[in-house]
């Protein structure tokens, strides 16, 4: 409880948590479209491509103001996006290969520039290294405000072009047939994703930023099939991971906020993969077991009805062995007990079972449903 109170009393923790929450909301919302469009690698490529933009912005202006560095990163990310679209449009290189080329070339160029600055004794480049692995503890209120302004603008554009982005993500050809400029929309959506990436570089760094794009959306996808709900869930998961990671990293000296945030969102993904009611492994297993039980119930009931039809009295009892022979499977005894519990079968003797009137009606209804199928 005391750690949560620090959100309101400790300036550093509050500022870092707010910045991480903004990052989680923006990257989670926009990352949904990247995942649905099978462009998960795009976040990794654009985050690496933003590094030379950060260094060049500092070299040209001599300023380490967040606005300047974010703008430099955004410009580099957009240029990388345009290069990627050009490569895929005018060559036979596939998108994943183009992203790999952009990632390696831009990141290598950024590292070269960073190394050059480090060897220049007159350059006040301290702090630029934080863009490699992130340094959320250095966030100031003005940094968070800058992140919120850029991120809020990106989310506003996402809301304004919601319908168009849905068409782009699910049926690009249909959108083109309606006259929508799908190439421009593709560039716009990718540019918004670049904004989501660059505002998080100072918090989690180039190396880990791709996780904040992919992981919240991957977790949200397990819970729903509706795009609107998925975007909201992804934003919530991102914000929860950001705030939780900030609080956890404050418990121990030396714990970097960025890696902890990524570990938290990875935990959320793992829990969602197991327990999500839509696609979770555990719930799918439970559903399969329930369906198997229902199939066994219907199968045994149907076989008992067929046996009963061989006699003048449909309530004629039959032994477990006979029913087992008809059913070709195990678990007949527990299934018969379950049928007794439903009132469809009655136990005449220790090893004799007979249909009830309700059981006969249910067997007939099941037979009619089978014929319709």
URKA-V110596 format. One record per residue. N is the residue number from 1. PHI is phi as a letter, one per 40 degrees, with the letter a starting at -180 (* if undefined). Layout:
n:phi
N:PHI
N:PHI
//
This chain:
n:phi
1:*
2:c
3:c
4:c
5:c
6:c
7:c
8:b
9:b
10:c
11:c
12:c
13:c
14:c
15:c
16:c
17:c
18:c
19:c
20:c
21:c
22:d
23:d
24:c
25:c
26:c
27:c
28:c
29:c
30:c
31:c
32:d
33:c
34:c
35:c
36:c
37:c
38:f
39:b
40:c
41:c
42:c
43:c
44:c
45:c
46:c
47:c
48:c
49:c
50:c
51:d
52:c
53:c
54:c
55:c
56:c
57:c
58:c
59:c
60:c
61:b
62:g
63:b
64:b
65:c
66:d
67:c
68:c
69:c
70:c
71:c
72:c
73:c
74:c
75:c
76:c
77:c
78:c
79:c
80:c
81:c
82:c
83:c
84:c
85:c
86:c
87:c
88:c
89:c
90:b
91:b
92:c
93:c
94:c
95:c
96:c
97:c
98:c
99:c
100:c
101:c
102:c
103:d
104:c
105:c
106:c
107:c
108:c
109:c
110:c
111:c
112:c
113:c
114:c
115:c
116:c
117:c
118:c
119:c
120:c
121:c
122:c
123:c
124:c
125:c
126:d
127:h
128:c
129:c
130:c
131:c
132:c
133:b
134:g
135:a
136:c
137:c
138:c
139:c
140:b
141:d
142:c
143:c
144:c
145:c
146:c
147:c
148:c
149:c
150:c
151:c
152:c
153:c
154:c
155:c
156:c
157:c
158:c
159:c
160:c
161:b
162:d
163:c
164:c
165:c
166:c
167:c
168:c
169:c
170:b
171:a
172:c
173:c
174:c
175:c
176:c
177:c
178:c
179:g
180:c
181:c
182:c
183:c
184:c
185:c
186:c
187:c
188:c
189:c
190:c
191:c
192:c
193:c
194:c
195:c
196:c
197:c
198:c
199:c
200:b
201:c
202:c
203:c
204:b
205:g
206:c
207:c
208:c
209:c
210:c
211:c
212:c
213:c
214:c
215:c
216:d
217:c
218:c
219:c
220:c
221:c
222:c
223:b
224:a
225:b
226:c
227:c
228:d
229:c
230:c
231:c
232:c
233:c
234:c
235:c
236:c
237:c
238:c
239:c
240:c
241:c
242:c
243:c
244:c
245:c
246:c
247:c
248:c
249:c
250:c
251:c
252:b
253:c
254:g
255:c
256:c
257:c
258:d
259:d
260:c
261:d
262:c
263:c
264:c
265:c
266:c
267:c
268:c
269:c
270:c
271:c
272:c
273:c
274:c
275:b
276:c
277:c
278:c
279:b
280:d
281:c
282:c
283:c
284:c
285:c
286:c
287:c
288:c
289:c
290:c
291:c
292:c
293:c
294:c
295:c
296:c
297:c
298:c
299:c
300:c
301:c
302:c
303:c
304:c
305:c
306:c
307:c
308:c
309:c
310:c
311:b
312:c
313:b
314:c
315:c
316:c
317:c
318:b
319:c
320:c
321:c
322:c
323:c
324:c
325:c
326:c
327:c
328:f
329:a
330:c
331:g
332:c
333:c
334:c
335:c
336:c
337:c
338:c
339:c
340:c
341:c
342:c
343:g
344:c
345:b
346:b
347:c
348:c
349:a
350:d
351:b
352:b
353:b
354:b
355:c
356:c
357:d
358:c
359:c
360:c
361:c
362:c
363:c
364:c
365:c
366:c
367:c
368:c
369:c
370:c
371:c
372:c
373:c
//
